[in-house]
Structures are given as C-alpha cells and as structure tokens.
C-alpha cells in the first residue's frame, strides 16, 4: 500500500510534479500517508479517501483542468475500465 505512489513521487519530484493517490479503505489512507511521510515525499503526494467515481470529478476542480499528465490505476479486477471513463 503506497509503494507505487512513493516511487512515482520520487520520479516526478524533480519536475515539480504531484501524485494523487485514491484509497477506498481509511486504514490504507493512514498507512499510505505515514509511508510517504517516512519516505520524505509527503510534499508531493496527496492521499484521498473514497471511490474514484466520487473523488475524481472533484480533483479537476481542486488541481485544475490541465493538471493531469499521467494516470496509474492499480485496482482489483476490472474496475479500471469504468474508472478510466471518468
């Protein structure tokens, strides 16, 4: 939990990038936030709680319409097909 977010944050940090991680389970949110803090990349990672269909529409309002340069989806099963349409 959080491993991909930390590695991507390390890669985008030199370029001023940010990583937004979505977690459904509040326990996973706590774990990820602690791991990114421990890894020293918390200034480049935001962790949100909720389902993609609830959170993603708000992210464009918060970060801006041209803020997304990459999407990495690591869900279970085939949910990513539905989530990618958002």
N, C-alpha and C positions, 0 to 999 in steps of 0.2 A: 504494500500500500504506500503510494507516494514515490516509489522508486523512479518511475518514468518522469514524473513532474520535476524531481530533483535533477535528473540528467538533462532534460530539455532546458531547464532553467540555467544550468551551467553553460549550455551551448549558446543560448540567446542573450545571456547577460552582457557579454562584450559589445553587443549590437544594440543595447537598450531595450531588449525585448522583455515580455512578461509571459508568464504561464498562468492560465486559469484552470484549476482542477475542480471537477464536479464529483462529489461523493454523495451517495444516497444515504448511507449509514452515518449517523452523527458520531459514532465511535471511530469510524475511519477518518472522519474530518479531524478529530482530535489527534489521531495518530499521525496523519499527514502533516498537520500544522507543526507538531512537535518535531517530526523528522526534518522538515525543510528548515526549521529554526536551527536545529542541531547541525545541519549541513551548511548553514551560513548563506542560504539563498532565499530566506523569507522576504527579502525586499524585492524579489522578482517573481514570487508565487502568491496567488490569491486562491484560497480554497473555499468553495461554496457548497452548501448543503442543499440537496434536492434532486429532483428528476430533471433530465435535460429539457423536457417539454415545458417545465415550469421556469427554469433558470435561464436558458439560452435567450429567449426573447428580451429579457431584461439586460443581458450583457451588452448588447449593441447600444442600448440607451446609456449604460454606465461607461463603457470604454470607447464608444464612437463607432460610426458605420464602417470606417476603413481600418479598424484595429486588428482584424483577424488575418494573420498571414499563414497559418497552418492549423490543421485540426488533427489531433491524435485521439482515436477512440479505442478504448480498451474495455469494452463492456462484455458481459457474458452473453452467449447466444447470438441471436441475430437482431437484437435491438438497434444496432448501429444503422441499419437501413432506414428505420423510422427516424432516428435522431439526426441523420445526415440531411434529411429533407427540411429540418428546421432551419 
